[in-house]
């Protein structure tokens, strides 16, 4: 899946409205450069083959000041759709932000 994501991103990257709203939240302020860094150097931590928007996945990578960032994206034939991007909350994820915390 990671190869598909990176290949799609070589074309163009389309930030969906929800992603833009989440990235622009003052408590997040995630830049497009940070999202591109996650795409280029991050890892797939969840795969969603049955997503109604098309096969998508959750990436984990590092942004400015080494902060963890999650990016949900869907590779398409001509572009990579960025569905959302957010800063994972410590209580909802494992210490390394790779797995959801057990409830």
N, C-alpha and C positions, 0 to 999 in steps of 0.2 A: 504493500500500500504506500509506503514511504516513497518508493520510486515513482509511482503514479502521481503523488502529490508534487514532488519536485519537478517532474516532467511537465505537468500542467502549469506550474508556476513560471516556467520558462517562457510561456506564451504571455498571458497577462493574469493579473490577480484582481479579482472583483470583490470588493468589500460590500457585503449586503447591508441594507439599512440597519438591521439589528446589531450587526457587528460594529458599525460606526457609532451607534448610540452607546453601546457598552464600552467601547474604547475611549470615548470622549467624556465618560463620567469623571468628575473631578477626583474621586478617590482612586481612580485607575490611571487615567492619562496614558494610555498605551499608544505608542506611535506606530505608524505603518512600517517604519524601519525595524522596530522591535518584532512585529509580526513576521516580516520577511526574514529576520534572523532566526526566529523559531522554525520557519519553513526550511531554511537552509541547513540548520544544525541541530534541530530538535529530534525527538523520537516519538513514534506512535505509541500511546499508552492505552488507547481503547479504539476498537474498530466497530463501525456501525454499518454492516452490509445491508441491513433492511431499512435504513433511514428513508422516510417518504420523500425526502429531497434528493435522494440518490445516495449511493455508497459514500459514506463520510468517515472521518476519524477524528480523534482527539490527539493533538500533539502537545508535548511538554518541551519547553525550551527556556532559555534565559534571556532576559531583556536588560535594560540599563541597570547598572549597579548589581548585576547578577540576580535580579529578582525573577522568580519563577513566573512563567506565563503559559496559560493553556489556550490553544487555538483549535476551534472546531472548523474543519474545512472539508470540501467535497471537490475532488478532481473531476473536471468535465473535459470534453474533447479539446476545446479551444482555450480553456482558462481554468484557474483555481478559484472556487467560490469560498470566501471566508464567511462562515456562518456566524461565528462569535469569537470573541477573545476576552479573557478575563484573568484576574489574579486569583489563583486558587486559595481558598481559606484554610488555614492550618487545621481547624477542627473537623473539616469535611474530608481531608485527604491524609494519607500517610505522611510521615516526616519528610520523605523525598518527593512528595506530590505526584507519585506514579500510580497510586491505588487509592480508591475511595475508602474512607474510614469505615470501620464496621460499626453498625448501630447497636 
